[in-house]
Amino acid sequence: MGRINHHLTDPLLIAYAAGTLPEAFSLVAATHVSLCDECRARLAAFEAVGGAVVETAEAVPVAEGSLAATLARIAAGPKAEIRTPPKAAGILPAPLAAYVGGDLSAVRWRSVGGGVRQAILPTSRGASVRLLHIPAGAAVPDHGHRGTELTLVLQGAFRDDADRFARGDVEVADASVEHTPVAEPGEDCICLAATDAPLRFNALLPRLAQPFLRI
């Protein structure tokens, strides 16, 4: 893999370290960090700071018997199924392969038009995340953002008005960004994209299809 030029911002890494990101964004962050030495080091630094803060925080009293009650509820609950996470032997890094249940062959793609395909991954509310398969040379319709969109490249590369994004790069787009991502020729582009609000398409047809495509 070549050099990664586009990284997660400090606020996103801090929120990921604190566990306050929506699950969809956390999946993108975990997948990017698994590929990026720089962000992995920055994350470790933020986690160390967070650990130091916890160590100096004042203790909070709890009710007597709360530990025993918690352990009893755990024991009475359903038995956890122990599964071995799939190894990253292909395109999908380990954190993402665990969600998909394998590599690209396990992905259930759905056409969204223009040769582009998507697969929405199940996550908790607050944001959504999907895999996108964009044919080489194809473009995603021109759009803006009502919230934040994180797009991590897993294969190939795309360009927009901002820059070029290749494997491991993550584009952080907010309401100020309006773009038309185009996959580079030669290799299909596969991305992991998370959003916390619907996109704002400029053309009529994408707007009409948007409720059905859940994007």
Contacts in CASP RR format, 6 or more apart in sequence:
PFRMAT RR
TARGET T0000
AUTHOR 0000-0000-0000
METHOD contacts of the structure
MODEL  1
MGRINHHLTDPLLIAYAAGTLPEAFSLVAATHVSLCDECRARLAAFEAVG
GAVVETAEAVPVAEGSLAATLARIAAGPKAEIRTPPKAAGILPAPLAAYV
GGDLSAVRWRSVGGGVRQAILPTSRGASVRLLHIPAGAAVPDHGHRGTEL
TLVLQGAFRDDADRFARGDVEVADASVEHTPVAEPGEDCICLAATDAPLR
FNALLPRLAQPFLRI
1 35 0 8 1.000
1 167 0 8 1.000
1 168 0 8 1.000
2 166 0 8 1.000
2 167 0 8 1.000
4 35 0 8 1.000
4 36 0 8 1.000
4 38 0 8 1.000
4 168 0 8 1.000
4 169 0 8 1.000
5 163 0 8 1.000
5 166 0 8 1.000
5 169 0 8 1.000
6 163 0 8 1.000
6 165 0 8 1.000
6 168 0 8 1.000
6 169 0 8 1.000
6 170 0 8 1.000
6 171 0 8 1.000
7 32 0 8 1.000
7 36 0 8 1.000
7 38 0 8 1.000
7 39 0 8 1.000
7 170 0 8 1.000
8 16 0 8 1.000
8 29 0 8 1.000
8 32 0 8 1.000
8 33 0 8 1.000
8 39 0 8 1.000
8 150 0 8 1.000
8 170 0 8 1.000
8 172 0 8 1.000
9 172 0 8 1.000
10 42 0 8 1.000
10 46 0 8 1.000
12 21 0 8 1.000
12 25 0 8 1.000
12 29 0 8 1.000
12 150 0 8 1.000
12 172 0 8 1.000
13 29 0 8 1.000
13 39 0 8 1.000
13 42 0 8 1.000
13 43 0 8 1.000
13 46 0 8 1.000
14 46 0 8 1.000
15 21 0 8 1.000
15 25 0 8 1.000
16 25 0 8 1.000
16 26 0 8 1.000
16 29 0 8 1.000
16 30 0 8 1.000
16 33 0 8 1.000
16 43 0 8 1.000
17 43 0 8 1.000
17 46 0 8 1.000
17 47 0 8 1.000
17 50 0 8 1.000
18 50 0 8 1.000
19 26 0 8 1.000
21 29 0 8 1.000
22 123 0 8 1.000
22 124 0 8 1.000
22 125 0 8 1.000
22 126 0 8 1.000
22 127 0 8 1.000
22 194 0 8 1.000
22 196 0 8 1.000
23 123 0 8 1.000
23 124 0 8 1.000
23 127 0 8 1.000
23 129 0 8 1.000
24 121 0 8 1.000
24 123 0 8 1.000
24 124 0 8 1.000
24 126 0 8 1.000
24 127 0 8 1.000
24 128 0 8 1.000
24 129 0 8 1.000
24 194 0 8 1.000
24 195 0 8 1.000
24 196 0 8 1.000
25 127 0 8 1.000
25 129 0 8 1.000
25 148 0 8 1.000
25 150 0 8 1.000
25 194 0 8 1.000
25 196 0 8 1.000
27 95 0 8 1.000
27 96 0 8 1.000
27 99 0 8 1.000
27 121 0 8 1.000
27 123 0 8 1.000
27 129 0 8 1.000
27 192 0 8 1.000
27 194 0 8 1.000
28 129 0 8 1.000
28 150 0 8 1.000
28 152 0 8 1.000
28 170 0 8 1.000
28 192 0 8 1.000
28 193 0 8 1.000
28 194 0 8 1.000
29 150 0 8 1.000
30 95 0 8 1.000
31 93 0 8 1.000
31 95 0 8 1.000
31 96 0 8 1.000
31 152 0 8 1.000
31 154 0 8 1.000
31 192 0 8 1.000
32 39 0 8 1.000
32 152 0 8 1.000
32 168 0 8 1.000
32 170 0 8 1.000
33 39 0 8 1.000
33 40 0 8 1.000
33 43 0 8 1.000
34 40 0 8 1.000
34 88 0 8 1.000
34 93 0 8 1.000
34 94 0 8 1.000
34 95 0 8 1.000
35 93 0 8 1.000
35 167 0 8 1.000
35 168 0 8 1.000
36 168 0 8 1.000
85 94 0 8 1.000
85 97 0 8 1.000
85 98 0 8 1.000
86 94 0 8 1.000
86 97 0 8 1.000
86 98 0 8 1.000
86 101 0 8 1.000
86 102 0 8 1.000
86 103 0 8 1.000
87 94 0 8 1.000
87 97 0 8 1.000
88 94 0 8 1.000
88 97 0 8 1.000
88 103 0 8 1.000
89 103 0 8 1.000
90 103 0 8 1.000
90 104 0 8 1.000
91 103 0 8 1.000
91 104 0 8 1.000
91 154 0 8 1.000
91 155 0 8 1.000
91 190 0 8 1.000
92 100 0 8 1.000
92 102 0 8 1.000
92 103 0 8 1.000
92 104 0 8 1.000
92 154 0 8 1.000
93 154 0 8 1.000
96 154 0 8 1.000
96 192 0 8 1.000
97 103 0 8 1.000
99 121 0 8 1.000
100 106 0 8 1.000
100 107 0 8 1.000
100 121 0 8 1.000
100 131 0 8 1.000
104 190 0 8 1.000
107 119 0 8 1.000
107 131 0 8 1.000
108 119 0 8 1.000
109 117 0 8 1.000
109 118 0 8 1.000
109 119 0 8 1.000
109 131 0 8 1.000
109 133 0 8 1.000
110 117 0 8 1.000
110 118 0 8 1.000
110 119 0 8 1.000
111 117 0 8 1.000
112 118 0 8 1.000
112 209 0 8 1.000
112 213 0 8 1.000
112 215 0 8 1.000
114 135 0 8 1.000
114 138 0 8 1.000
115 134 0 8 1.000
115 135 0 8 1.000
115 138 0 8 1.000
116 132 0 8 1.000
116 133 0 8 1.000
116 134 0 8 1.000
116 135 0 8 1.000
116 138 0 8 1.000
116 140 0 8 1.000
117 132 0 8 1.000
117 133 0 8 1.000
118 130 0 8 1.000
118 131 0 8 1.000
118 132 0 8 1.000
118 133 0 8 1.000
118 213 0 8 1.000
118 215 0 8 1.000
119 130 0 8 1.000
119 131 0 8 1.000
120 128 0 8 1.000
120 129 0 8 1.000
120 130 0 8 1.000
120 214 0 8 1.000
121 129 0 8 1.000
121 130 0 8 1.000
121 131 0 8 1.000
123 129 0 8 1.000
126 196 0 8 1.000
127 194 0 8 1.000
127 195 0 8 1.000
127 196 0 8 1.000
128 194 0 8 1.000
128 195 0 8 1.000
128 214 0 8 1.000
128 215 0 8 1.000
129 192 0 8 1.000
129 193 0 8 1.000
129 194 0 8 1.000
129 195 0 8 1.000
130 192 0 8 1.000
130 193 0 8 1.000
130 194 0 8 1.000
130 215 0 8 1.000
131 154 0 8 1.000
131 190 0 8 1.000
131 191 0 8 1.000
131 192 0 8 1.000
131 193 0 8 1.000
132 140 0 8 1.000
132 189 0 8 1.000
132 190 0 8 1.000
132 191 0 8 1.000
132 192 0 8 1.000
132 193 0 8 1.000
133 188 0 8 1.000
133 189 0 8 1.000
133 190 0 8 1.000
134 140 0 8 1.000
134 158 0 8 1.000
134 181 0 8 1.000
134 183 0 8 1.000
134 188 0 8 1.000
134 189 0 8 1.000
134 190 0 8 1.000
134 191 0 8 1.000
135 183 0 8 1.000
135 188 0 8 1.000
136 183 0 8 1.000
136 184 0 8 1.000
136 185 0 8 1.000
136 186 0 8 1.000
136 187 0 8 1.000
136 188 0 8 1.000
136 189 0 8 1.000
137 182 0 8 1.000
137 183 0 8 1.000
137 184 0 8 1.000
137 185 0 8 1.000
137 186 0 8 1.000
138 182 0 8 1.000
138 183 0 8 1.000
139 180 0 8 1.000
139 181 0 8 1.000
139 182 0 8 1.000
139 183 0 8 1.000
140 180 0 8 1.000
140 181 0 8 1.000
140 182 0 8 1.000
141 180 0 8 1.000
141 201 0 8 1.000
141 202 0 8 1.000
141 203 0 8 1.000
141 205 0 8 1.000
141 206 0 8 1.000
142 178 0 8 1.000
142 179 0 8 1.000
142 180 0 8 1.000
142 201 0 8 1.000
142 202 0 8 1.000
142 203 0 8 1.000
143 178 0 8 1.000
143 179 0 8 1.000
143 180 0 8 1.000
143 199 0 8 1.000
143 200 0 8 1.000
143 201 0 8 1.000
143 202 0 8 1.000
143 206 0 8 1.000
144 173 0 8 1.000
144 175 0 8 1.000
144 177 0 8 1.000
144 178 0 8 1.000
144 179 0 8 1.000
144 199 0 8 1.000
144 200 0 8 1.000
144 201 0 8 1.000
144 202 0 8 1.000
145 173 0 8 1.000
145 174 0 8 1.000
145 175 0 8 1.000
145 177 0 8 1.000
145 178 0 8 1.000
145 195 0 8 1.000
145 197 0 8 1.000
145 199 0 8 1.000
145 200 0 8 1.000
146 175 0 8 1.000
146 197 0 8 1.000
146 198 0 8 1.000
146 199 0 8 1.000
146 200 0 8 1.000
147 174 0 8 1.000
147 175 0 8 1.000
147 195 0 8 1.000
147 196 0 8 1.000
147 197 0 8 1.000
148 172 0 8 1.000
148 173 0 8 1.000
148 174 0 8 1.000
148 195 0 8 1.000
148 196 0 8 1.000
148 197 0 8 1.000
149 171 0 8 1.000
149 172 0 8 1.000
149 173 0 8 1.000
149 174 0 8 1.000
149 177 0 8 1.000
149 193 0 8 1.000
149 194 0 8 1.000
149 195 0 8 1.000
149 199 0 8 1.000
150 170 0 8 1.000
150 171 0 8 1.000
150 172 0 8 1.000
150 173 0 8 1.000
150 193 0 8 1.000
150 194 0 8 1.000
150 195 0 8 1.000
151 165 0 8 1.000
151 170 0 8 1.000
151 171 0 8 1.000
151 173 0 8 1.000
151 181 0 8 1.000
151 191 0 8 1.000
151 192 0 8 1.000
151 193 0 8 1.000
152 168 0 8 1.000
152 169 0 8 1.000
152 170 0 8 1.000
152 191 0 8 1.000
152 192 0 8 1.000
152 193 0 8 1.000
153 165 0 8 1.000
153 166 0 8 1.000
153 167 0 8 1.000
153 168 0 8 1.000
153 169 0 8 1.000
153 170 0 8 1.000
153 189 0 8 1.000
153 190 0 8 1.000
153 191 0 8 1.000
154 167 0 8 1.000
154 168 0 8 1.000
154 190 0 8 1.000
154 191 0 8 1.000
154 192 0 8 1.000
155 167 0 8 1.000
155 187 0 8 1.000
155 188 0 8 1.000
155 189 0 8 1.000
155 190 0 8 1.000
156 166 0 8 1.000
156 167 0 8 1.000
156 183 0 8 1.000
156 184 0 8 1.000
156 187 0 8 1.000
156 188 0 8 1.000
156 189 0 8 1.000
156 190 0 8 1.000
157 164 0 8 1.000
157 165 0 8 1.000
157 166 0 8 1.000
157 167 0 8 1.000
157 183 0 8 1.000
157 184 0 8 1.000
157 187 0 8 1.000
157 189 0 8 1.000
158 164 0 8 1.000
158 165 0 8 1.000
158 181 0 8 1.000
158 182 0 8 1.000
158 183 0 8 1.000
158 184 0 8 1.000
158 189 0 8 1.000
158 191 0 8 1.000
159 165 0 8 1.000
159 181 0 8 1.000
159 182 0 8 1.000
159 184 0 8 1.000
160 171 0 8 1.000
160 179 0 8 1.000
160 180 0 8 1.000
160 181 0 8 1.000
160 182 0 8 1.000
161 179 0 8 1.000
161 180 0 8 1.000
162 171 0 8 1.000
162 177 0 8 1.000
162 179 0 8 1.000
163 171 0 8 1.000
164 184 0 8 1.000
165 171 0 8 1.000
173 179 0 8 1.000
178 200 0 8 1.000
178 202 0 8 1.000
183 189 0 8 1.000
195 215 0 8 1.000
198 210 0 8 1.000
198 215 0 8 1.000
199 210 0 8 1.000
199 215 0 8 1.000
201 207 0 8 1.000
201 210 0 8 1.000
END
